[in-house]
Amino acid sequence: EVQLVQSGGGLVRAGGSLRLSCAASGFNFADGAIGWFRQAPGKEREGIACFSSNDGSTYYADSVKGRFTVYSDNAKNSAYLAMNSLKPEDTAIYYCAVDPRDPECTVIGHRFPEAVYDYWGQGAKVTVSL
């Protein structure tokens, strides 16, 4: 059974930083693409970043580009989302997910289609205050 367990959410002031972690069991992160999504209150879930395990390529939504960084640690079988210069509009529940069939990110029209991700973390709440 594949499980993704997230940690690292919390409350932070605007301008601050947080790092989210996503630990996998039952699946080797090196074999899949790792996506990060978020859902803000009253909004649809959106894809914000993806890490391609085959070559380390990264992709970001414009809303987080330059502030967020995705990476993985194969030795720990974990993925991370480092968030800097946080803004109140970054307040959301953040999810990691894995596409087990392709280690390269699927990006269509600057979007990260949720349909390719079979396994999801439980979510981590991030609240950014003024």
C-alpha positions as CSV (number, residue, x, y, z in Angstrom):
1,E,0.0,0.0,0.0
2,V,1.3,3.4,-1.0
3,Q,1.1,6.1,1.6
4,L,2.2,9.7,1.5
5,V,2.5,11.4,4.9
6,Q,2.9,15.1,5.1
7,S,4.3,17.3,7.8
8,G,5.5,20.9,8.3
9,G,2.4,23.1,8.0
10,G,1.6,25.9,10.4
11,L,1.1,29.5,11.0
12,V,3.7,32.0,9.8
13,R,3.8,35.8,9.3
14,A,4.0,37.3,5.9
15,G,7.5,37.3,4.6
16,G,8.4,34.2,6.5
17,S,9.3,30.7,5.5
18,L,8.1,27.2,5.9
19,R,9.1,23.8,4.6
20,L,6.6,21.0,3.9
21,S,7.7,17.4,3.9
22,C,6.1,14.4,2.2
23,A,7.4,11.0,3.2
24,A,6.5,8.0,1.0
25,S,6.0,4.4,1.9
26,G,5.2,1.5,-0.4
27,F,6.6,3.5,-3.4
28,N,10.0,4.8,-4.4
29,F,9.8,8.5,-5.1
30,A,12.7,8.1,-7.6
31,D,10.3,6.3,-9.9
32,G,7.6,8.9,-10.1
33,A,6.9,12.6,-10.6
34,I,6.1,14.5,-7.5
35,G,3.5,17.2,-7.6
36,W,2.4,19.8,-5.1
37,F,-1.0,21.3,-5.0
38,R,-2.9,23.7,-2.8
39,Q,-6.5,24.6,-2.0
40,A,-7.3,27.9,-0.6
41,P,-10.5,28.6,1.3
42,G,-13.4,28.8,-1.2
43,K,-11.2,28.0,-4.2
44,E,-10.5,25.0,-6.3
45,R,-7.3,23.0,-5.8
46,E,-4.5,24.2,-8.0
47,G,-1.2,22.7,-9.0
48,I,1.7,24.8,-8.0
49,A,4.9,22.8,-8.5
50,C,6.3,19.5,-9.8
51,F,9.6,17.7,-9.5
52,S,10.7,15.3,-12.2
53,S,12.6,12.4,-10.6
54,N,14.3,11.3,-13.8
55,D,16.3,14.4,-14.3
56,G,15.5,16.8,-11.4
57,S,13.6,19.2,-13.6
58,T,11.2,21.5,-11.7
59,Y,8.1,23.4,-12.8
60,Y,6.3,26.1,-11.0
61,A,3.1,28.0,-11.3
62,D,3.6,31.7,-11.8
63,S,2.0,32.4,-8.4
64,V,4.9,30.7,-6.6
65,K,7.8,31.0,-9.0
66,G,10.9,32.4,-7.4
67,R,9.6,31.9,-3.9
68,F,8.9,28.1,-3.7
69,T,11.4,25.3,-4.3
70,V,10.6,21.6,-4.7
71,Y,13.2,18.8,-4.3
72,S,13.5,15.3,-3.1
73,D,15.8,13.2,-1.0
74,N,16.0,9.7,-2.3
75,A,17.8,8.4,0.7
76,K,14.9,9.4,2.9
77,N,12.3,8.7,0.2
78,S,10.9,12.1,0.9
79,A,9.9,15.2,-1.1
80,Y,9.9,18.8,0.1
81,L,8.3,22.1,-0.7
82,A,10.4,25.0,0.6
83,M,8.3,28.2,0.8
84,N,9.9,31.6,1.2
85,S,8.5,35.2,1.1
86,L,5.1,33.8,2.1
87,K,2.1,36.0,1.4
88,P,-1.4,35.9,3.0
89,E,-2.7,34.6,-0.3
90,D,-0.5,31.5,0.1
91,T,-2.9,30.5,2.9
92,A,-4.2,27.1,1.9
93,I,-4.1,23.4,2.5
94,Y,-1.1,21.9,0.7
95,Y,-1.0,18.5,-0.8
96,C,1.8,16.3,-2.2
97,A,1.0,13.7,-4.8
98,V,2.9,11.2,-7.0
99,D,2.5,10.1,-10.5
100,P,3.7,6.5,-10.3
101,R,3.8,5.9,-14.1
102,D,6.1,8.6,-15.2
103,P,9.1,10.1,-13.5
104,E,8.8,13.2,-15.7
105,C,6.3,15.9,-14.8
106,T,3.2,16.2,-17.0
107,V,2.6,19.9,-17.7
108,I,-0.2,20.9,-20.0
109,G,-0.7,24.5,-20.8
110,H,1.2,25.6,-17.7
111,R,-1.1,23.4,-15.6
112,F,-0.4,20.2,-13.7
113,P,-3.3,17.8,-14.4
114,E,-4.5,16.1,-11.3
115,A,-5.6,13.0,-13.2
116,V,-2.1,11.7,-13.5
117,Y,-1.5,11.6,-9.7
118,D,-2.6,8.3,-8.1
119,Y,-1.5,8.9,-4.6
120,W,-2.0,11.9,-2.4
121,G,-0.8,13.1,1.0
122,Q,-3.3,14.0,3.7
123,G,-2.7,17.7,3.3
124,A,-0.9,20.3,5.5
125,K,-2.5,23.5,6.5
126,V,-0.5,26.7,6.0
127,T,-1.7,30.0,7.3
128,V,0.1,33.2,6.5
129,S,-0.9,36.2,8.6
130,L,-0.2,39.9,8.0
